[in-house]
Amino acid sequence: MEYTNLFKMCGYELGEIEREKPRIDKVFDMLELGPKDIQTALTTIPQNFDIELNGVRKLLRIWLEELLNLMLAKEEGKTNLWHRSRFSL
């Protein structure tokens, strides 16, 4: 699956994408994300976020990193500290 442009848009360098490729592939398979989803993201993100701003790209990168870490925490033997608050809607 070709997600390189998505990750580059979100502040990743090419070497980082290659290094994270096995984790990205695993998470995208778990979430059943396909080429259509990637294309939608490539269209939607620039429409809704000012990706010319470095801070915005950093925020998007953090979201992607957290997605990967949350989805693979148990498999990688890590503890997931995120929990749903009783006050959430």
Residue pairs with C-beta under 8 A, 6 or more apart in sequence:
1 25
1 28
1 33
1 34
1 35
1 38
2 35
2 38
3 17
3 24
3 28
3 38
4 14
4 17
5 42
6 38
6 41
6 42
6 45
7 16
7 17
7 20
7 24
7 64
8 14
8 17
9 42
9 45
9 46
9 51
9 57
9 60
10 45
10 51
10 57
10 60
10 61
10 63
10 64
11 54
11 57
11 58
11 60
11 61
12 20
12 61
12 64
17 24
20 68
23 68
23 72
24 68
26 71
26 72
26 75
27 67
27 68
27 71
27 72
30 71
31 71
45 51
45 60
49 56
49 60
50 56
51 57
51 60
69 78
70 80
70 82
72 78
73 79
73 80
74 80
